[in-house]
Amino acid sequence: MLHKIAPIDSNKLLPNENMKISPDYLESFIINLKNNGYKFISIDELINHLKNHTLQKKSICITIDDGYKDNLTYGFNIFKKHKIPFCIYTCASFLERKANMWWFGLEDYLLQHSNIFFNNEKIQLNTKNEKNIAFLKIRDYLISKINEYENAKNAMQEMGIDYDADKYNDLALSYDDIEFMLNDKDNLMTLGHHTYSHPIFNNINDEVIKNDITKANDIFNNHFGFIPKHFAYPFGGKIEVSKKHFELIESLGFCSATTTRHGSIFDKHSKYLYALPRIFLKDNFDMNTIFDFRKKQVVSD
């Protein structure tokens, strides 16, 4: 699981920078695995292997969440150079230029201030570490307010944070960007589904979830002529999604769904195609953790 592919910026805050993998490290990771006998497979191949019980050891499937522009700017040429299939689970609101990337707005706000008031408490922001701590504290608060994607923005405004969501639109992939990668002759990209607004499922009811997904379906179908069949849960941890959501996504006709729960894929996951775990890839990733025996538990609820 990746999110952003871009050079690490030491002037930015760690919580956002930790969502990146640098292009140099991504390429070295790919080369290292290829040299050690690993095979990169597409999400379609992964699911077909699970269904047919033919999944081989040393198989790697690259998935990328959200749909950031840097996936094309820095990532695509690396994938193309090494013939690596990849799936980008894309938020339709990113494509529509209506995404609310409040995490970047919060970061910029903290970087621009030496102190702030939060929950009637004055917080000093004299050091980068103090800003990192404040970011995590406020991020947790904002996430608790997310039911629909505008809510975090509203909460930021209530805190006095002057936040212009349009400022960050260029950080997202466009329709043309997606079409460029989909139409490449090497056919490496799979377009995945990541909802419209990136909501937290456990904070909203099933009808709201269905409406959000349907809204994204219409956008995908209108612009690309198809609806992506592979799904990734926004905020896909144990406290954000549960068994009822796995059943819901299956009922909506998707072929698979990935979580953010940590773990490798095993043959037993053929019974849990809508609760697939992933391993978060970032700079200095320890390959030994992929096959950590403590992570062999199959997620089922």
C-alpha positions in Angstrom: 0.0 0.0 0.0 1.3 3.4 -1.1 -0.2 6.9 -1.1 2.1 9.6 -2.3 5.2 9.0 -4.5 7.5 12.1 -4.2 10.8 13.3 -2.7 10.7 13.7 1.1 10.5 17.4 2.1 12.2 18.0 5.4 10.4 21.4 5.7 7.1 19.7 6.0 5.5 17.8 8.9 6.2 14.1 9.5 2.6 12.8 9.7 2.0 13.9 6.0 5.5 13.1 4.9 5.2 9.6 6.3 2.5 9.0 3.7 5.1 9.3 1.0 7.7 7.0 -0.5 10.5 8.7 -2.4 11.0 7.8 -6.0 14.6 6.6 -5.4 13.5 4.3 -2.6 10.5 2.9 -4.6 12.8 2.0 -7.5 15.4 0.4 -5.2 12.6 -1.6 -3.6 11.5 -2.9 -7.0 15.0 -3.7 -8.1 15.8 -5.5 -4.8 12.7 -7.6 -5.0 13.2 -8.5 -8.6 16.8 -9.5 -7.9 15.5 -11.8 -5.1 13.0 -13.6 -7.3 9.8 -11.7 -6.5 7.1 -11.3 -9.1 4.9 -8.3 -9.4 1.3 -9.1 -10.2 -1.8 -7.0 -10.9 -4.8 -6.8 -8.5 -6.8 -8.8 -11.1 -4.1 -11.5 -11.1 -4.0 -11.5 -7.3 -7.8 -12.1 -7.0 -7.8 -14.7 -9.8 -5.0 -16.6 -8.0 -6.9 -16.5 -4.7 -10.1 -17.8 -6.3 -8.2 -20.6 -8.1 -5.9 -21.3 -5.2 -2.8 -20.7 -7.4 -1.2 -17.9 -5.5 2.6 -18.3 -5.5 5.0 -17.2 -2.8 7.1 -14.2 -3.6 4.2 -12.4 -5.3 3.8 -8.7 -4.8 0.8 -6.5 -5.7 1.2 -2.7 -5.7 -1.8 -0.7 -4.7 -2.0 3.1 -4.2 -4.7 5.0 -2.3 -6.5 8.3 -3.1 -5.2 9.4 -6.5 -2.4 12.0 -6.0 -0.8 13.7 -9.0 2.6 12.5 -8.0 1.6 8.9 -8.7 1.9 10.0 -12.4 4.7 12.6 -12.0 7.1 10.4 -10.1 5.6 6.9 -10.0 4.4 6.1 -13.5 7.8 6.2 -15.2 9.3 3.9 -12.6 6.5 1.4 -13.0 6.7 1.6 -16.8 10.5 1.2 -16.7 10.3 -2.0 -14.7 7.0 -3.2 -16.2 5.3 -3.1 -12.7 1.5 -3.4 -12.7 -0.2 -1.1 -10.1 -3.7 -0.2 -9.0 -4.7 3.4 -8.0 -7.7 3.4 -5.8 -9.1 6.8 -6.8 -11.4 9.2 -4.9 -13.9 10.5 -7.5 -13.9 13.9 -5.7 -10.2 14.2 -6.5 -11.0 13.9 -10.2 -13.8 16.4 -9.8 -11.5 19.0 -8.2 -13.8 18.9 -5.1 -11.6 17.0 -2.7 -11.2 18.3 0.8 -7.5 17.7 1.5 -7.8 19.2 5.0 -4.6 17.5 6.2 -2.5 19.7 3.9 -4.4 22.8 5.1 -3.8 21.9 8.7 -0.2 21.3 8.0 0.3 24.7 6.3 -1.6 26.4 9.2 0.7 24.9 11.8 3.8 25.7 9.9 2.8 29.3 9.7 2.1 29.8 13.4 4.2 29.8 16.6 1.2 29.1 18.8 -2.5 28.4 18.5 -5.5 27.9 20.7 -7.2 24.5 20.5 -10.0 23.4 22.8 -9.4 26.5 25.0 -5.8 25.5 25.4 -2.8 27.5 24.1 -0.4 25.2 22.3 3.2 26.4 21.6 4.5 25.6 18.1 8.1 26.8 18.4 9.7 23.6 17.2 9.0 21.1 14.4 8.3 18.4 17.0 5.7 20.6 18.7 4.1 21.1 15.4 4.1 17.4 14.6 2.5 16.6 18.0 -0.2 19.3 17.5 -0.9 18.0 14.0 -1.6 14.5 15.3 -3.8 15.8 18.1 -5.9 18.1 15.9 -6.0 15.4 13.1 -7.6 12.9 15.5 -10.2 15.6 16.5 -11.0 16.4 12.8 -11.3 12.7 11.9 -13.8 12.3 14.7 -15.9 15.0 13.0 -15.9 13.4 9.6 -19.3 12.1 8.5 -19.3 13.6 5.0 -16.2 15.2 3.5 -17.2 18.8 4.2 -17.3 18.3 8.0 -13.6 18.4 8.6 -13.4 21.7 6.7 -16.3 23.1 8.8 -14.5 22.0 12.0 -11.3 23.7 10.8 -13.2 26.9 10.2 -14.8 26.7 13.6 -11.2 26.5 15.0 -10.3 29.7 13.1 -8.2 28.0 10.5 -8.5 29.9 7.2 -8.6 27.0 4.8 -9.1 27.2 1.0 -9.7 23.6 -0.3 -9.2 24.7 -3.9 -5.5 25.5 -3.1 -4.7 21.8 -3.1 -6.6 20.7 -6.2 -3.5 20.4 -8.3 -2.2 17.7 -6.0 -4.8 15.3 -7.4 -4.8 13.3 -10.6 -7.1 14.6 -13.4 -9.3 12.7 -15.8 -6.6 13.2 -18.5 -3.9 11.8 -16.1 -5.9 8.7 -15.5 -6.7 8.2 -19.2 -3.0 8.7 -20.1 -2.0 5.9 -17.8 -4.9 3.6 -18.7 -4.2 4.0 -22.4 -0.5 3.3 -22.1 0.5 0.4 -24.4 2.0 -1.6 -21.5 -1.4 -1.7 -19.8 0.1 -1.5 -16.3 -2.6 0.5 -14.5 -5.8 -0.7 -12.9 -8.3 2.0 -11.8 -9.6 1.2 -8.4 -12.6 2.6 -6.5 -12.0 4.7 -3.3 -15.5 6.2 -2.9 -16.4 9.8 -3.7 -15.7 11.7 -0.5 -13.4 9.4 1.5 -15.8 9.0 4.5 -15.3 6.9 7.6 -17.8 4.1 7.2 -18.4 3.5 10.9 -19.4 7.2 11.3 -22.2 7.0 8.8 -25.1 4.6 7.9 -25.2 2.2 5.1 -27.5 4.3 3.0 -25.1 7.3 3.1 -22.2 4.9 2.1 -24.2 3.6 -0.8 -25.1 7.1 -2.0 -21.4 8.1 -1.8 -20.3 5.1 -3.8 -23.1 5.6 -6.3 -22.1 9.2 -6.8 -18.5 8.0 -7.6 -19.9 5.2 -9.9 -21.7 7.8 -12.0 -18.5 9.9 -12.3 -16.3 6.9 -13.3 -18.8 5.6 -15.7 -19.5 8.9 -17.4 -15.8 9.7 -17.9 -14.2 6.3 -18.4 -17.0 4.2 -19.6 -16.8 1.7 -16.7 -17.0 1.4 -12.9 -13.8 0.1 -11.2 -14.4 -3.4 -9.8 -11.7 -3.3 -7.0 -12.4 -1.3 -3.9 -10.3 0.2 -1.0 -12.0 1.3 2.2 -11.2 4.9 3.2 -9.7 4.8 6.7 -9.7 1.0 6.5 -8.6 0.1 10.0 -10.5 -2.0 12.5 -12.2 1.0 14.2 -13.4 2.4 10.9 -14.7 -0.6 9.0 -16.2 -3.9 10.2 -17.8 -7.1 8.9 -21.0 -5.5 7.9 -19.1 -3.2 5.5 -17.3 -6.2 3.9 -20.7 -7.7 3.2 -22.0 -4.3 1.9 -19.2 -3.9 -0.6 -19.6 -7.5 -1.8 -23.4 -6.8 -2.3 -22.6 -3.8 -4.4 -20.9 -6.0 -7.0 -17.2 -5.3 -6.4 -14.7 -8.1 -7.0 -12.4 -7.3 -4.0 -11.8 -4.8 -1.3 -8.6 -3.9 0.6 -8.3 -2.6 4.1 -5.4 -0.8 5.9 -5.0 -3.7 8.3 -1.4 -4.9 8.3 -0.7 -8.3 6.9 0.3 -10.5 4.0 -2.1 -12.3 1.7 -2.4 -16.1 2.1 -4.4 -18.7 0.4 -7.1 -18.6 3.1 -7.9 -15.0 2.0 -9.9 -16.6 -0.9 -12.8 -16.7 1.7 -12.2 -13.0 2.6 -11.8 -11.1 -0.6 -13.6 -8.1 0.9 -11.3 -7.8 3.9 -7.8 -8.0 2.4 -4.9 -6.7 4.5 -2.0 -4.7 3.1 1.5 -3.6 4.1 2.2 0.1 4.1 5.3 0.8 2.1 7.5 3.8 3.0 11.2 4.7 2.9 13.5 2.3 4.7 10.8 -0.4 4.8 12.1 -3.7 6.4 11.3 -6.5 3.9 11.5 -9.0 6.8 8.3 -7.7 8.2 6.3 -9.0 5.2 6.5 -12.6 6.3 6.4 -12.0 10.0 4.6 -15.1 11.4 2.7 -12.9 13.9 0.9 -11.3 10.9 -0.5 -14.6 9.4 -3.9 -14.2 11.0 -6.6 -13.9 8.4 -8.9 -10.9 9.0 -12.6 -12.0 9.0 -14.5 -9.4 11.1 
